[in-house]
Amino acid sequence: MKLYIKNMVCGRCEMVVTSELEKMGLSILSIQLGEVEIATDLDNSQKQMLSKNLISIGFELLDDKENKTVERIKNRVIDLVYYKTEQLKINLSSYLADDLGQDYSMLSKLFSEKEGATIAHYFIAQKIERAKALLLYNEMTLSEIAIQLSYSSVAHLSSQFKKITGYTPTQFKQLKDNTRKQIDGL
């Protein structure tokens, strides 16, 4: 049985969800961002218990097909930005359509209706949050960050960064309160 879980956006999230499923005695076949495959089907009481347990730790079990699809889109975007940087050069719409096996225009319309923002805006927001993290780590130059996030130039990254944050990357680094947003809060 495949389960879709909202707000599962990192490796630690996978560990926490794994722990919750194991506490319930459920055997996990595979786990990745937002998706878990377990060996057996859940009855209604197990599903309610799991849902309650997940909510208590900041996750949500998704039942609705449309919400599952939106969460899968978000997880694919997060995966691209944070974990598969070598694949950022591909066309996002083609990647999502191929990976999810659905027409991109349908995915885009559904995402916009459910989230109030386009997939492209969500993708950019994730890239800017990643850029913020990389700036704060102070291990890469702005040029290296632009390359890693597949920006055509430092100027393009800087322009988009200022548009989203109100600061240039340099100004952001100098802020005392250079707050970042949680991945699942975008």
N, C-alpha and C positions, 0 to 999 in steps of 0.2 A: 504494500500500500504506500502510495506517495503522499506526503504531507507538505503543505506549503506554509511557511512561517514568516510572518512580517517582522521586520526590524533585525533580521539575522544577516548582519553585514560584514562580519569579520571572523577570523579564526577563533577568537575567544568566544564569540557567539556560538560557533559550532560546538566548542567544548562544553559550554553551559547547557545547550540544548541536548547534547549527547548525554550529559549527566542526568538531566531530568527524565529522558527516555529510559535510561538504564535503571533509575530509581523505580520506574513503573514496570520493570522487567521486560521491556520491549527490545527486540533484537534489531539493530540497525544494519541495513545492507549497504547504504551509501548516504553520504551527507555532503552537501555543498551549500553555498550561500542561498538561503531561503528555501531550500528543498531537502527533505529527508525521506529516504525510502526505508520502510520497516518491513520485517518478514511477514507479519500477519495484519489482517484488517482489525480495526478498532470497533468495538461496539459503542453504542451511544454513551454509556456511563464512562467508559475509558476516554472517549473523545472529550467529554465535558470535564473530566478530571485533568486531562492533559492541557486543555484550553485554560482552565483555571490556574494551573501551575505555571504555564507559560506567561500568562498575563501578570502574575505576581513578580516575574523577573524581567518584565519589559518587552515581551514578545507577544505575538498574536497568531493563533491558528486560523488560517484562511480557509473558508469553505466555498465562497462565491467564486465562480469561474473568472469573472472580470477582475476581481481583486487579486486573484492568483496571477493572472496575466500581467497586471500592473506591477506586482511585486517581482515577478520574474524579469521584467524589463529593468526595473531599478537594480536588481542584483547583477544583471549582465553589464549594466553601465558601471556600477561600482567595481566589478571584477576587471573590466577594461582599464579603468583609471588607476586603480590601486595595485592590481596584481598581474596584469598582462600588458605591461607598458609597451612591449615590442609589437603588439597588435593594434595600437592606437592609430596607426597609419591607414587602416582600412576604413571604408565608408561605414559609418554607424548604422545607417538605415539598412544597408545590405546585410551587415553582421546580425542585427536583431531579427530581420525577416528570416534569414537562413537559420539562425540558432533556435528561434521560437517556432519556425515552420508556419508563419502566418504573413499575410500581406502587410507591408510596413504602413500603408495609409490607414489600415484598420487599427493597427497597434497605436499609431500616432493619435488617431481620433479618440480611442479608448483612454489612453494615457492623459490626454488633455482634459477630457470630460471628468475623469476621476481625480486628477491632481491639480487642475487649474493652471497648469504650465505645460509647455511642450517638452518632448523628450530632449530636444536640442538644448533648451534652457536648463533642464535637469543635468544633462551631460556637462555643460559649461560650469554649472554650480559645483559639481563634483570635482572638475579639473581645478577650479579656483581654490577649493578647500585643500586639495592635494598640494597645490602650489604654496599655500600658506604653511602647511606642515613642512614642506621641503625648505622653505625660507627660514622657518624657525629652527630647524635642525642645523642650519648654517654649514652644511657639508657640500653643497653644490652652488655653482654660480647661477645667476639668472639665465644665462645662455644654456647651461646644462639642463636647468629645469624646463626651459622652453622646448628643448629637444626631447626630453623625456616625455613631456605631455603633448608632443606632436604639434606644437605651434609652429607656424611658418616662419616666425621671427620673434625676437625678444620684444620688439615694438608691439606686435600683435598680442602677446601675452600681457604686457604691461597695460595696454589699452583695455583689454577685457578685464583685467584685474581691477583697474581703477573704476571701470563702469560698474562692477559688481560690489566692490568694497568701499569705494569712495577714496581710496588711497592708492598711490603707486606702490609697487613692491618694496621699494626702498623706504618709503614712509611707513609702511606696515611693519617692517622689521624694527623700526625705531620706536614704535608705540610701546608704552609700558603695558597697556592692556590690549595686546594683539590677540583677541579672542577668536578661536576657531569654533566652527559649528560641528556637532556630531553628524556623522555620515547619514544616519537615519533621520535626522532633523531637517534635511534639505528638501 
